[in-house]
């Protein structure tokens, strides 16, 4: 009897089984997928949720390259499954299909040409692995010439049909249609959006996926995985044979990620049973279909391997670039909602699971849809509104690990020299040093304006607004241990009032009013704007709220923040 090792980073099923690596049986996915009988299935799950290992498991089970390797599945669900008449029907299917297994997980590029080249490298390796086809008499001389021409750097039009052609060759060689597995199909799409070559990428992948999964007469079944469901209108045009399974679908709900029962058993087996409730607080919260308590496998395996040390294992495995960009440069409503989420609150939103990347820059709904798909948000409640039964979700940060990741992300916005200026500003604030507050606030603003700018020609008013929403988020995160930061944000451009309330009732409390210089209100200088900010504080009697909570007037500091472009005046 071998003791299973809590190894990390294993994505090959054969290695996991032969190396006796910690594994929770997910092979019933094979049965469920096969019996659903959909021609092409797209399954979306957040990263590090076992997608690649599951795809490798499917390959090991069906591929004729693993014929006679039933030992890999002995004792597992798919091997022990019996039909109504007592037959081990799936054992007969093991190793009986030609299988093409490709992954786009490493297709990361800042330029379209680089992405195209990396895709061609994946295709060239596919052809290299199957060189035995060249030695057969099934291929004509023209086909052999075509085969030898599939190399890194081939034209995109040739690349688009390369997988379909390989399926043709394999189907003729084995006399059986081919199962095609494509893992992490959308990784290059994310980079394409960030780097600005989205339209070119859409055109390329539309042709590739159409040839591979729609018009492919040599296809037995297709299985695609990714993090997001990119809208069919983008790259799956006309694919009516595609069944899309998202995190809200009931199909395969327990096949990716660990259920609470599986996690608690694994903790008991590792001698960490006493940590169950704290593990739940840190790593629970993912909801897939009808399963409300799904845990991230990477975090659980890491926690067990590290013998019970709590850390942000999942969020430290990179892949947060798109999320970071969307929140940092997003419209103000996005930052306002992040403020609430980081304070442990929830919010309501409509979700569109078909991610339309073109809308991500300006649509909060598109951002929340992406964050739900990628695992950073969880569904607390779903209600139906109106005659058309619109779905309105109550959403919150998934768990403690995700909240910690977002806190680190916000802190990262004020990195390097900016972080020093930011900290100096906080120190000056706490020590009532208005001169230094002005010095360091202007340095913070100068150094971070561009990073909060969406790059889509923001107006003169929008720039400061993006900045101070991000600045307030930074305060929410950096002062959370000692202060409660809240904002009323009653109006749009130009105003944003903030209260900073000490948890220690003997400390100082602060009121901020942000205003952008507005000539329409007879403001000619920043001093005029500053005066109007203080008039706003007094007119709305903001300090009354703090006084009613027990703070003496002498404990309360009132500051106006007047902006003009990248210049700020505090008083």
DOLOPA-999799 format. One line per 10 residues: number of its first residue (from 0); for each residue x, y, z of C-alpha. Coordinates in nm, 2 decimals. Last residue first. Layout:
! residues N
NUM> X,Y,Z  ... $
END
This chain:
! residues 571
570> -0.69,7.25,0.34  -0.57,7.02,0.06  -0.48,7.14,-0.29  -0.43,6.89,-0.57  -0.27,6.92,-0.91  -0.30,6.64,-1.17  -0.58,6.81,-1.36  -0.73,7.06,-1.12  -0.83,6.90,-0.80  -0.94,7.04,-0.46 $
560> -0.94,6.81,-0.16  -1.12,6.97,0.14  -1.03,6.85,0.49  -1.23,6.83,0.81  -1.07,6.69,1.13  -1.29,6.56,1.42  -1.15,6.50,1.76  -1.22,6.86,1.88  -1.58,6.81,1.79  -1.61,6.52,2.05 $
550> -1.68,6.18,1.90  -1.96,5.98,2.05  -2.14,5.83,1.76  -2.38,6.12,1.74  -2.07,6.35,1.70  -1.96,6.14,1.40  -2.29,6.17,1.22  -2.31,6.54,1.31  -1.97,6.59,1.15  -2.12,6.56,0.80 $
540> -2.34,6.86,0.85  -2.45,6.87,0.48  -2.39,7.25,0.46  -2.07,7.23,0.67  -1.90,6.97,0.45  -2.02,7.14,0.13  -1.90,7.48,0.25  -1.56,7.31,0.31  -1.55,7.18,-0.05  -1.67,7.52,-0.18 $
530> -1.37,7.68,0.00  -1.14,7.43,-0.16  -1.28,7.50,-0.50  -1.22,7.87,-0.46  -0.86,7.80,-0.33  -0.81,7.58,-0.64  -0.87,7.89,-0.85  -1.13,8.04,-1.07  -1.44,7.87,-0.92  -1.76,8.05,-1.03 $
520> -1.97,7.73,-1.01  -1.95,7.68,-1.38  -1.57,7.72,-1.36  -1.56,7.39,-1.18  -1.24,7.29,-1.00  -1.27,6.92,-0.91  -1.40,6.85,-0.56  -1.31,6.58,-0.30  -1.46,6.62,0.05  -1.27,6.44,0.33 $
510> -1.39,6.40,0.69  -1.15,6.26,0.95  -1.17,6.11,1.30  -0.90,6.14,1.56  -0.84,5.88,1.83  -1.01,5.83,2.17  -1.28,5.60,2.02  -1.02,5.35,1.91  -1.18,5.20,1.60  -1.10,5.53,1.44 $
500> -1.35,5.67,1.19  -1.24,5.78,0.85  -1.53,5.95,0.66  -1.52,6.02,0.29  -1.70,6.26,0.06  -1.68,6.23,-0.31  -1.76,6.51,-0.54  -1.64,6.62,-0.88  -1.82,6.39,-1.12  -2.11,6.19,-0.99 $
490> -2.30,6.26,-0.67  -2.37,6.10,-0.33  -2.04,5.94,-0.28  -2.12,5.85,0.08  -1.79,5.70,0.17  -1.67,5.47,0.45  -1.34,5.40,0.61  -1.34,5.22,0.95  -1.00,5.27,1.11  -0.72,5.07,1.29 $
480> -0.67,4.75,1.10  -0.85,4.86,0.78  -0.62,5.16,0.73  -0.43,5.03,0.43  -0.72,4.86,0.26  -0.99,5.12,0.29  -0.73,5.39,0.24  -0.62,5.23,-0.09  -0.98,5.21,-0.20  -1.00,5.58,-0.13 $
470> -0.71,5.65,-0.36  -0.86,5.44,-0.63  -1.18,5.64,-0.62  -0.97,5.95,-0.60  -0.78,5.87,-0.92  -1.07,5.76,-1.13  -1.25,6.08,-1.03  -0.94,6.29,-1.10  -0.92,6.15,-1.46  -1.30,6.17,-1.53 $
460> -1.31,6.54,-1.49  -1.05,6.62,-1.75  -1.23,6.37,-1.98  -1.10,6.03,-2.03  -0.95,5.95,-2.38  -0.97,5.57,-2.37  -0.65,5.50,-2.19  -0.83,5.38,-1.88  -0.65,5.62,-1.65  -0.58,5.48,-1.31 $
450> -0.22,5.40,-1.40  -0.17,5.75,-1.55  -0.29,5.93,-1.24  -0.06,5.73,-1.01  0.27,5.92,-1.00  0.13,6.27,-1.01  -0.14,6.20,-0.77  0.09,6.04,-0.51  0.34,6.33,-0.55  0.06,6.58,-0.51 $
440> -0.06,6.40,-0.20  0.29,6.40,-0.06  0.34,6.78,-0.07  -0.01,6.87,0.03  -0.02,6.63,0.33  0.33,6.77,0.42  0.18,7.12,0.45  -0.13,7.00,0.63  0.06,6.83,0.91  -0.22,6.71,1.14 $
430> -0.01,6.42,1.27  -0.25,6.15,1.14  -0.27,6.32,0.80  0.11,6.36,0.78  0.16,5.99,0.85  -0.10,5.90,0.59  0.07,6.13,0.33  0.41,5.98,0.42  0.26,5.63,0.35  0.13,5.74,0.01 $
420> 0.46,5.90,-0.08  0.65,5.58,0.01  0.40,5.38,-0.18  0.44,5.61,-0.48  0.82,5.55,-0.48  0.77,5.18,-0.54  0.40,5.07,-0.53  0.08,5.25,-0.48  -0.13,5.03,-0.72  0.02,4.73,-0.55 $
410> -0.17,4.81,-0.23  -0.49,4.76,-0.43  -0.37,4.42,-0.55  -0.26,4.31,-0.20  -0.61,4.39,-0.07  -0.76,4.21,-0.37  -0.56,3.89,-0.29  -0.65,3.91,0.08  -1.02,3.93,-0.01  -0.97,3.62,-0.24 $
400> -0.81,3.42,0.04  -1.07,3.52,0.29  -1.36,3.40,0.07  -1.56,3.45,-0.25  -1.60,3.82,-0.25  -1.97,3.90,-0.25  -2.26,3.88,-0.50  -2.64,3.90,-0.48  -2.76,3.80,-0.83  -3.05,3.94,-1.03 $
390> -3.18,3.71,-1.30  -3.45,3.88,-1.52  -3.77,3.69,-1.50  -3.93,3.84,-1.81  -4.24,3.95,-1.61  -4.03,4.13,-1.36  -3.74,4.03,-1.14  -3.61,3.68,-1.06  -3.39,3.63,-0.75  -3.05,3.47,-0.70 $
380> -2.86,3.47,-0.37  -2.52,3.45,-0.22  -2.34,3.40,-0.55  -1.96,3.41,-0.53  -1.70,3.66,-0.66  -1.33,3.61,-0.74  -1.39,3.28,-0.92  -1.29,3.36,-1.27  -1.65,3.34,-1.40  -1.78,3.56,-1.12 $
370> -1.51,3.82,-1.18  -1.59,3.82,-1.55  -1.96,3.87,-1.49  -1.88,4.15,-1.25  -1.67,4.32,-1.51  -1.93,4.28,-1.78  -2.19,4.43,-1.55  -1.96,4.72,-1.47  -1.96,4.81,-1.84  -1.70,5.05,-1.98 $
360> -1.37,4.87,-2.04  -1.52,4.52,-2.03  -1.76,4.58,-2.32  -1.53,4.46,-2.60  -1.46,4.15,-2.40  -1.81,4.02,-2.43  -1.82,3.75,-2.17  -2.13,3.53,-2.22  -2.21,3.47,-1.86  -2.41,3.79,-1.85 $
350> -2.48,3.88,-1.49  -2.73,4.13,-1.34  -2.61,4.28,-1.02  -2.67,4.31,-0.65  -2.41,4.39,-0.38  -2.24,4.23,-0.09  -2.05,4.37,0.21  -1.73,4.25,0.37  -1.55,4.59,0.37  -1.35,4.48,0.07 $
340> -1.67,4.42,-0.11  -1.80,4.77,-0.04  -1.49,4.94,-0.17  -1.49,4.71,-0.47  -1.84,4.85,-0.55  -1.71,5.20,-0.55  -1.41,5.10,-0.76  -1.64,4.95,-1.03  -1.88,5.24,-1.02  -1.58,5.47,-1.10 $
330> -1.53,5.32,-1.45  -1.24,5.08,-1.47  -0.87,5.15,-1.49  -0.77,4.98,-1.16  -1.05,4.73,-1.16  -1.02,4.61,-1.52  -0.64,4.61,-1.51  -0.62,4.40,-1.19  -0.87,4.15,-1.32  -0.68,4.11,-1.65 $
320> -0.34,4.07,-1.48  -0.46,3.82,-1.21  -0.31,3.51,-1.38  -0.05,3.46,-1.12  -0.03,3.15,-0.89  -0.05,3.38,-0.58  -0.43,3.39,-0.59  -0.45,3.02,-0.53  -0.20,2.99,-0.24  -0.31,3.30,-0.04 $
310> -0.18,3.16,0.28  -0.27,2.95,0.58  -0.01,2.70,0.70  -0.16,2.36,0.79  0.11,2.11,0.71  0.25,2.30,0.40  0.15,2.00,0.18  -0.20,2.01,0.33  -0.25,2.38,0.27  -0.10,2.35,-0.08 $
300> -0.34,2.06,-0.17  -0.63,2.27,-0.03  -0.53,2.59,-0.21  -0.47,2.41,-0.54  -0.79,2.22,-0.52  -1.01,2.53,-0.48  -1.30,2.45,-0.26  -1.67,2.40,-0.36  -1.95,2.46,-0.10  -2.27,2.56,-0.28 $
290> -2.31,2.26,-0.51  -2.63,2.30,-0.72  -2.45,2.46,-1.01  -2.09,2.54,-0.91  -2.05,2.77,-0.60  -1.71,2.87,-0.48  -1.72,2.99,-0.12  -1.47,2.78,0.07  -1.09,2.86,0.10  -1.03,3.08,0.40 $
280> -1.35,3.05,0.61  -1.38,2.68,0.53  -1.01,2.62,0.62  -1.09,2.79,0.95  -1.38,2.56,1.01  -1.19,2.24,0.92  -0.87,2.31,1.11  -0.92,2.05,1.38  -0.92,1.78,1.11  -0.56,1.85,1.02 $
270> -0.42,1.50,1.06  -0.37,1.45,0.69  -0.65,1.19,0.66  -0.88,1.42,0.86  -0.80,1.71,0.63  -0.86,1.49,0.32  -1.19,1.38,0.46  -1.29,1.75,0.53  -1.20,1.84,0.17  -1.39,1.56,0.01 $
260> -1.70,1.64,0.21  -1.67,2.01,0.13  -1.66,1.93,-0.24  -1.33,1.97,-0.42  -1.29,2.15,-0.75  -1.40,2.04,-1.09  -1.63,1.73,-1.12  -1.88,1.84,-0.86  -2.08,2.06,-1.09  -2.04,1.84,-1.40 $
250> -2.38,1.96,-1.52  -2.57,2.19,-1.28  -2.47,2.50,-1.47  -2.40,2.83,-1.27  -2.02,2.78,-1.31  -2.06,2.75,-1.68  -2.13,2.46,-1.91  -2.17,2.55,-2.28  -2.31,2.28,-2.52  -2.18,2.35,-2.88 $
240> -2.35,2.19,-3.18  -2.51,2.52,-3.28  -2.16,2.66,-3.36  -2.27,2.94,-3.58  -2.00,3.18,-3.47  -1.79,3.03,-3.19  -1.53,3.31,-3.19  -1.70,3.64,-3.12  -2.07,3.59,-3.16  -2.04,3.28,-2.94 $
230> -1.95,3.52,-2.65  -1.63,3.42,-2.47  -1.73,3.18,-2.18  -1.44,3.24,-1.94  -1.19,3.02,-1.76  -1.14,2.76,-2.03  -1.21,2.40,-2.13  -1.31,2.24,-2.46  -1.42,1.88,-2.52  -1.51,1.77,-2.87 $
220> -1.66,1.43,-2.97  -1.64,1.20,-3.26  -1.49,1.45,-3.51  -1.39,1.34,-3.86  -1.66,1.53,-4.03  -1.52,1.86,-3.89  -1.73,2.16,-4.00  -1.81,2.28,-3.65  -1.53,2.17,-3.41  -1.20,2.20,-3.57 $
210> -1.28,2.41,-3.88  -1.50,2.65,-3.69  -1.26,2.67,-3.40  -0.97,2.77,-3.62  -1.16,3.02,-3.83  -1.31,3.19,-3.53  -0.98,3.17,-3.36  -0.80,3.38,-3.63  -1.07,3.65,-3.66  -1.11,3.69,-3.29 $
200> -0.73,3.72,-3.25  -0.72,4.00,-3.50  -1.01,4.19,-3.33  -0.85,4.15,-2.99  -0.51,4.29,-3.07  -0.50,4.54,-2.79  -0.25,4.39,-2.54  -0.51,4.34,-2.26  -0.77,4.20,-2.50  -0.53,3.97,-2.68 $
190> -0.38,3.85,-2.35  -0.72,3.74,-2.24  -0.79,3.57,-2.57  -0.46,3.38,-2.55  -0.58,3.20,-2.24  -0.92,3.13,-2.39  -0.88,2.77,-2.51  -0.75,2.65,-2.17  -0.76,2.29,-2.28  -0.87,2.16,-2.62 $
180> -0.97,1.80,-2.64  -1.05,1.63,-2.97  -1.20,1.28,-2.98  -1.14,1.13,-3.33  -1.36,0.92,-3.56  -1.25,0.56,-3.61  -1.09,0.36,-3.89  -0.75,0.40,-3.71  -0.55,0.54,-4.01  -0.84,0.71,-4.18 $
170> -0.96,0.87,-3.87  -0.60,0.98,-3.78  -0.55,1.15,-4.12  -0.88,1.33,-4.11  -0.83,1.44,-3.74  -0.49,1.58,-3.85  -0.66,1.77,-4.12  -0.91,1.92,-3.88  -0.63,2.02,-3.65  -0.44,2.19,-3.93 $
160> -0.74,2.38,-4.08  -0.68,2.72,-3.91  -0.30,2.69,-3.92  -0.30,2.70,-4.30  -0.50,3.02,-4.30  -0.28,3.16,-4.03  0.04,3.11,-4.23  0.30,2.87,-4.09  0.55,3.00,-3.85  0.63,2.68,-3.66 $
150> 0.59,2.39,-3.90  0.31,2.21,-4.08  0.48,2.18,-4.42  0.57,1.81,-4.37  0.20,1.72,-4.35  0.12,1.92,-4.67  0.39,1.73,-4.86  0.25,1.41,-4.72  -0.10,1.51,-4.83  0.03,1.59,-5.18 $
140> 0.20,1.25,-5.19  -0.12,1.08,-5.09  -0.17,0.97,-4.73  -0.30,0.62,-4.65  0.02,0.43,-4.74  0.16,0.48,-4.39  0.50,0.62,-4.30  0.37,0.97,-4.28  0.11,0.87,-4.02  0.39,0.75,-3.79 $
130> 0.49,1.12,-3.76  0.21,1.16,-3.50  0.41,1.35,-3.23  0.56,1.58,-3.49  0.22,1.68,-3.62  0.10,1.78,-3.28  0.43,1.96,-3.22  0.38,2.16,-3.53  0.03,2.26,-3.42  0.16,2.38,-3.08 $
120> 0.43,2.58,-3.26  0.18,2.73,-3.50  -0.01,2.86,-3.19  0.31,3.02,-3.07  0.36,3.19,-3.40  0.01,3.33,-3.40  0.05,3.47,-3.05  0.38,3.63,-3.15  0.23,3.79,-3.46  -0.06,3.92,-3.25 $
110> 0.17,4.10,-3.00  0.19,4.09,-2.62  0.18,3.71,-2.61  0.08,3.43,-2.39  0.00,3.09,-2.55  0.11,2.87,-2.26  -0.23,2.74,-2.16  -0.33,2.68,-2.52  -0.35,2.31,-2.47  -0.40,2.03,-2.72 $
100> -0.52,1.67,-2.69  -0.60,1.48,-3.01  -0.75,1.14,-2.94  -0.78,0.82,-3.15  -1.03,0.60,-2.96  -1.02,0.26,-2.79  -0.80,0.29,-2.49  -1.07,0.23,-2.23  -1.40,0.16,-2.39  -1.44,-0.20,-2.26 $
90> -1.38,-0.09,-1.90  -1.68,0.15,-1.95  -1.93,-0.13,-1.97  -1.85,-0.30,-1.64  -2.16,-0.51,-1.68  -2.40,-0.57,-1.39  -2.73,-0.57,-1.58  -2.81,-0.21,-1.47  -2.47,-0.09,-1.58  -2.17,-0.11,-1.35 $
80> -1.92,0.16,-1.26  -1.60,0.03,-1.09  -1.36,0.15,-1.35  -1.53,0.50,-1.38  -1.53,0.54,-1.00  -1.17,0.46,-0.93  -1.04,0.13,-0.79  -0.84,0.05,-1.10  -0.81,0.35,-1.33  -0.44,0.36,-1.41 $
70> -0.43,-0.02,-1.42  -0.67,0.00,-1.72  -0.36,0.08,-1.92  -0.43,-0.17,-2.20  -0.46,0.09,-2.46  -0.31,0.42,-2.35  -0.21,0.54,-2.70  -0.56,0.43,-2.80  -0.68,0.73,-2.62  -1.01,0.70,-2.42 $
60> -0.91,0.68,-2.06  -0.57,0.85,-2.07  -0.72,1.14,-2.27  -1.01,1.18,-2.03  -0.77,1.19,-1.74  -0.55,1.44,-1.91  -0.87,1.66,-1.96  -0.94,1.62,-1.59  -0.59,1.71,-1.49  -0.61,2.02,-1.72 $
50> -0.94,2.14,-1.57  -0.84,2.07,-1.21  -0.96,2.40,-1.06  -0.64,2.59,-1.08  -0.79,2.86,-1.30  -1.16,2.94,-1.27  -1.40,2.70,-1.45  -1.56,2.70,-1.79  -1.67,2.38,-1.97  -1.73,2.38,-2.35 $
40> -1.88,2.06,-2.48  -1.89,1.96,-2.85  -2.11,1.67,-2.99  -2.31,1.64,-2.67  -2.37,1.27,-2.57  -2.46,1.35,-2.21  -2.37,0.99,-2.14  -2.01,1.05,-2.24  -1.97,1.35,-2.02  -2.13,1.19,-1.71 $
30> -1.92,0.87,-1.75  -1.59,1.06,-1.79  -1.68,1.30,-1.51  -1.71,0.99,-1.29  -1.33,1.00,-1.30  -1.31,1.28,-1.04  -1.14,1.07,-0.77  -0.94,1.29,-0.53  -0.57,1.26,-0.58  -0.26,1.30,-0.36 $
20> 0.03,1.17,-0.58  0.10,0.80,-0.59  0.37,0.85,-0.87  0.20,0.60,-1.10  -0.14,0.76,-1.05  -0.04,1.13,-1.06  0.20,1.07,-1.34  -0.06,0.90,-1.56  -0.31,1.18,-1.49  -0.08,1.45,-1.61 $
10> -0.15,1.79,-1.45  0.08,1.76,-1.14  0.17,2.11,-1.01  0.17,2.02,-0.64  0.25,1.69,-0.46  0.07,1.59,-0.14  0.21,1.23,-0.15  -0.01,0.93,-0.14  0.11,0.65,0.08  0.16,0.33,-0.11 $
0> 0.00,0.00,0.00 $
END
